[in-house]
Amino acid sequence: MAKLPTVGSAFDSLGVTRRELLRFSATAAALLALPTTSVTALADALVRARRPSVIWLSFQECTGCTESLTRAHAPTIEELILQLISLDYHHTLQAASGQAAEEARKAAMAENFGRYILVVDGALPLDHPEYSTIAGIDNRTMLEESAKGAAAVIAVGSCASFGGLPAAQPNPTGAVPVSAIVTDKPLLHLPGCPPIPAVISAVVAHFLTFSTLPELDGQLRPKAFYGETIHDRCYRRPFYDQGLFAESFDDEGARQGWCLFKLGCKGPTTYNACATLRWNHGTSFPIQSGHGCLGCSEARFWDAGDFYKPISTPIEPVDQVMRAAAVGGAGVGGALIGNNLRQRRQAEKAHQPVGIDDLEKES
């Protein structure tokens, strides 16, 4: 395998201009919540960076995460991501198959030991390893072998991050997330069913630029994308605060675009950037299309209850509390606001997503 070229040389061969590179760097900086002053530094670092070898493993999954990546638009998979990285192994996207494919994986591991990025989508069937094999190798063995020389491991999708659908009750294969196996490497989760493509590409750009993973939350998710709930940024939030809810998918409230909370929307307890980044080149996301959030970026979302029943009684609408404060004076208003905040904390606590420690205890 030849020495990996720089990202800059790849851009030159494609005719990517400085202006186009700065435009991409500005997009990446915005997605990662970096200051505007970092745009030029980001562009310069990308030009100098060596294209890292990437090995992508797919286990118990539906290929949805790969389908999502190939629809990335910031940057596009066709015009940029494949120039930022050297994708040396990917079951779906690579031309090689059979023995040639496995030889490519082993060659990439050997020649880039300690430097390559390992991306994994799909859960691992520990109780029945024979249910999911690649080239006669069970998933756990392939993951442990491939992770040894990885600089970092990225678990893409809810199956790799938390077990996803394969781990849903009664979990017949004994499916577990990547974190149950990989414990000695920098690990990042990008949950979602599937995850947003721009999130995948922005994380790769961050690692390329800074040689580190972005800041993570307690569930190893990038705070830039999973730091707020979908409810926090949802354009239907004003209707929630006014107590205006659709009661069915075809009533007048639904036609008026009212909040979908009573129809089972899990936006208030789901941390993701769907409401801001959206899908299909920023065109829309499920709530905008008229369907409530399923909570797919949270652990055990398949077992969290009926997708079409509300998670709890709606919290006191903010505007009603503030009007009461204005009319009733500081004493009464302060009490109402305090009560409202307590309700919010209780609701958040009652529906706190299952953490990695909880998953490991139950596995």
Order of alpha helices (4+ residues) and beta strands (2+ residues): alpha-alpha-alpha-beta-alpha-beta-alpha-beta-beta-beta-beta-alpha-beta-alpha-beta-beta-alpha-alpha-alpha-alpha-alpha-alpha-alpha-alpha
